[in-house]
Amino acid sequence: MITKNHVIIIGVCISIFKCSNGKNSFADWKTYQGDFGRNQYSSLTQVNKQNVNKLVPLWIYKTGNKTWGLLYIIWITIVLFVCIVIAYFIFK
């Protein structure tokens, strides 16, 4: 007997693994990592082993002064170390 739960499960499976024309189209990435199988493959041929070294960045995002980033990392490391030492002595 088919219940409402079975119909929902079948509907979800069909929507995830939809039927296609028999060929996998790897020309566009519709989901994260390519497709639902996460195969990370693309059939596009514009970039290949011969011309990949000619690629140049079109834009670069600068986050600011790198010194402050390093100081922030050092500060967080010190705070975490102090918290671990305090927790060690509290729960000893």
C-alpha positions in Angstrom: 0.0 0.0 0.0 1.4 3.4 -1.0 1.1 6.0 1.7 1.6 9.7 1.6 5.2 9.3 2.9 6.0 6.9 0.0 4.7 9.5 -2.5 6.8 12.2 -0.9 10.0 10.0 -1.0 9.4 9.0 -4.6 8.8 12.7 -5.6 12.0 13.8 -3.9 14.0 11.0 -5.5 12.6 11.9 -8.9 13.4 15.6 -8.5 17.0 14.8 -7.4 17.8 12.1 -9.9 15.7 13.5 -12.8 15.6 11.6 -16.0 17.6 13.1 -18.8 18.1 12.3 -22.5 20.7 9.7 -21.7 23.7 12.1 -21.8 25.2 13.9 -18.9 25.5 17.6 -19.7 28.6 18.8 -17.9 28.6 22.2 -19.6 26.9 24.1 -16.8 27.2 23.7 -13.0 23.6 23.7 -11.6 24.7 22.8 -8.1 27.7 23.1 -5.8 30.6 21.0 -7.1 29.0 20.4 -10.5 26.1 18.1 -10.1 24.3 16.0 -7.4 27.1 13.4 -7.7 29.7 16.2 -6.9 32.0 14.9 -9.7 33.5 18.4 -10.3 33.9 17.7 -14.0 33.2 20.1 -16.9 33.1 19.2 -20.5 34.0 22.7 -21.6 37.2 22.9 -23.6 38.1 26.7 -23.6 40.6 26.1 -20.8 42.9 23.1 -21.2 46.5 22.0 -20.3 48.0 24.0 -23.1 46.5 27.4 -22.3 45.9 27.3 -18.5 49.2 29.1 -17.9 48.0 32.1 -19.9 45.1 32.8 -17.5 45.3 36.1 -15.7 43.1 37.4 -12.8 40.4 39.9 -13.9 39.9 41.3 -10.4 41.6 41.1 -7.0 39.9 41.9 -3.7 42.2 43.4 -1.1 41.1 43.0 2.5 43.3 45.7 3.9 46.5 45.9 6.0 48.0 42.5 6.4 49.8 43.5 9.6 46.5 43.9 11.4 45.4 40.4 10.2 48.6 38.9 11.6 48.1 40.7 14.9 44.5 39.5 15.1 45.6 35.9 14.5 48.2 36.2 17.3 45.7 37.8 19.6 43.1 35.0 19.0 45.8 32.4 19.6 46.8 33.9 22.9 43.1 34.2 24.1 42.5 30.6 23.1 45.6 29.4 24.9 44.6 31.3 28.1 41.1 29.8 27.9 42.5 26.3 27.6 44.8 26.7 30.5 41.9 28.1 32.7 39.6 25.3 31.6 42.3 22.7 32.4 42.7 24.0 36.0 38.9 24.3 36.5 38.0 20.8 35.3 41.2 19.1 36.5 
